[in-house]
Amino acid sequence: MKYYLSILLTITITLASCSSDDDANSSILSELTDLEGTPGSTYDESLAQWTSLKNENGRSYIYQTEVTSWTGYGAITEIKVINNNVVSRAYQSYIMDGGTGEITFTESYTENEATLGSHQEGAGPVTIDDLYNSCVSEYLTVDEENNTIYFNTETNGLLTLCGFVPDFCADDCFTGVSITAFNWID
């Protein structure tokens, strides 16, 4: 199962960096630094590093999360945070042709502060602080005897993956968060 999750994360990171040249289907999402999660930091170490990074770089940033399915479906959500407040959310769903690797965007929206949270699809409009809170309260607390728990960080300590997969689950079973790209805003 860990092998399959590693493959899924590799595909996710690869797809996050893809965009179409077709103006009608061009990506609405910013080009961010792709992240590759690695095990190593504990939750507490990662949270302390995140706090330190915010103090050094400010509280304004953009990040992306992504979900993918073995069926070829995927969706990317981009969240923009200014001074620790979410100010926009952009979403794109797509289907990838398994034979050609061609991506067709199927749905998209962009929300601003006035419309934030008005769509059900996509990751919630939350800060990374909120993601750390849900990580520790919802995902790292599940029964370890019946689930495989995942917690990975970027080399700088930033959370990239927090969640779990129930034992004996075969397809699309990951519950949690996967941060696939991140950039600070000056």
C-alpha positions in Angstrom: 0.0 0.0 0.0 2.9 2.4 0.8 4.3 1.7 -2.6 1.0 2.6 -4.3 0.8 5.8 -2.2 4.3 6.8 -3.3 3.3 6.2 -7.0 0.2 8.3 -6.4 2.2 11.1 -4.9 4.6 11.1 -7.8 1.8 11.2 -10.3 0.2 14.0 -8.3 3.3 16.1 -8.3 3.8 15.5 -12.0 0.2 16.5 -12.8 0.4 19.6 -10.7 3.2 20.9 -12.9 1.3 20.1 -16.2 -0.7 22.8 -18.1 -2.5 22.9 -21.4 -1.5 25.2 -24.3 -5.1 25.4 -25.3 -6.4 28.8 -24.1 -9.9 27.4 -23.5 -8.5 24.9 -21.1 -5.5 26.8 -19.8 -4.7 26.5 -16.1 -6.1 29.1 -13.8 -3.6 28.1 -11.2 -0.3 29.9 -10.5 3.0 28.2 -11.1 4.3 27.3 -7.6 7.2 25.4 -6.4 6.4 21.7 -6.5 7.0 19.9 -3.2 8.3 16.4 -2.7 7.4 15.0 0.7 9.9 13.0 2.7 9.5 11.3 6.0 11.7 12.6 8.8 10.2 15.5 10.8 7.8 14.7 13.5 4.5 16.7 13.7 5.8 18.9 16.5 9.1 19.5 14.7 7.2 20.4 11.5 4.8 22.7 13.3 7.7 24.5 15.0 9.5 24.9 11.6 6.3 26.2 10.0 6.0 28.8 12.8 9.6 29.8 12.3 9.1 30.0 8.5 6.1 32.3 8.9 8.0 34.5 11.2 10.9 34.8 8.7 8.8 35.1 5.5 5.6 36.7 6.6 2.1 35.3 6.8 1.3 35.5 3.1 1.6 32.6 0.8 -0.1 30.4 -1.9 -0.4 26.7 -1.7 -2.0 23.9 -3.8 -3.6 20.6 -2.8 -4.5 17.9 -5.2 -6.5 14.7 -5.2 -6.1 12.1 -7.9 -7.8 8.8 -8.7 -6.7 5.6 -10.4 -9.6 6.3 -12.8 -7.8 9.4 -14.2 -9.9 12.0 -12.4 -8.0 14.7 -10.5 -8.6 18.1 -9.0 -6.3 20.9 -7.9 -7.2 23.6 -5.4 -5.1 26.7 -4.9 -5.5 28.8 -1.8 -4.1 32.3 -1.4 -3.5 33.6 2.1 -2.6 37.2 2.9 -1.7 38.1 6.5 -2.9 34.7 7.7 -6.4 35.2 6.1 -7.6 33.2 3.1 -8.4 35.7 0.3 -9.0 33.5 -2.7 -9.5 29.9 -3.8 -9.2 28.5 -7.3 -10.2 25.0 -8.4 -9.8 22.9 -11.5 -10.8 19.3 -12.1 -9.6 17.2 -14.9 -9.6 13.8 -16.5 -6.4 12.2 -17.7 -6.4 9.8 -20.6 -4.6 6.7 -19.4 -3.3 5.9 -22.8 -2.0 9.2 -24.0 -1.5 11.1 -20.7 -3.5 14.0 -22.2 -5.3 16.1 -19.6 -8.8 17.6 -20.3 -10.0 20.1 -17.8 -13.6 19.5 -16.9 -14.6 22.2 -14.3 -13.1 25.3 -12.8 -14.0 28.3 -10.6 -12.2 31.1 -8.8 -13.5 32.6 -5.6 -12.5 35.9 -4.1 -13.1 37.2 -0.5 -16.7 38.0 -1.2 -17.5 34.5 -2.7 -15.1 32.4 -0.6 -16.6 29.0 0.2 -19.5 29.3 -2.2 -18.5 26.1 -4.1 -18.6 22.6 -2.6 -15.9 21.1 -4.8 -12.2 21.4 -3.9 -10.2 21.7 -0.7 -11.7 24.0 1.9 -10.5 27.6 2.0 -8.2 27.2 5.0 -4.7 28.3 6.1 -1.8 26.0 6.5 -2.2 26.6 10.3 -5.7 25.1 9.9 -4.2 22.1 8.0 -1.8 21.5 10.8 -4.7 21.6 13.3 -6.8 19.1 11.3 -3.8 16.9 10.8 -3.2 16.4 14.5 -6.9 16.3 15.5 -8.4 14.3 12.6 -5.8 12.2 10.8 -3.0 11.4 13.2 -5.4 10.2 15.8 -7.0 7.3 13.9 -6.6 3.7 15.0 -3.2 2.6 14.0 -4.2 -1.1 14.1 -6.7 -0.6 11.3 -5.1 2.2 9.3 -1.7 3.2 7.8 -0.9 6.7 8.9 1.1 9.0 6.7 3.0 12.2 7.8 5.6 13.7 5.4 7.3 17.0 5.2 9.4 19.0 2.7 13.1 19.2 3.5 12.5 22.6 5.1 10.0 21.0 7.5 6.8 22.1 5.8 3.9 19.7 6.0 3.3 18.0 2.6 1.2 14.9 3.5 -0.9 14.1 6.5 -3.6 11.4 6.5 -4.4 7.7 6.6 -5.4 4.8 4.5 -7.7 2.1 6.0 -6.1 -1.4 6.0 -7.3 -3.6 3.1 -8.7 -0.7 1.1 -7.8 -1.0 -2.6 -8.7 2.2 -4.4 -8.8 5.9 -3.7 -8.7 5.4 0.1 -6.4 8.2 1.3 -8.1 10.6 3.7 -6.2 13.7 4.6 -4.3 16.5 3.0 -1.6 16.6 0.4 0.2 19.9 -0.2 1.7 19.6 -3.6 3.0 23.2 -4.2 3.9 26.2 -2.1 5.3 29.8 -2.5 5.7 32.7 -0.2 4.1 36.0 -1.4 6.3 39.1 -0.9 
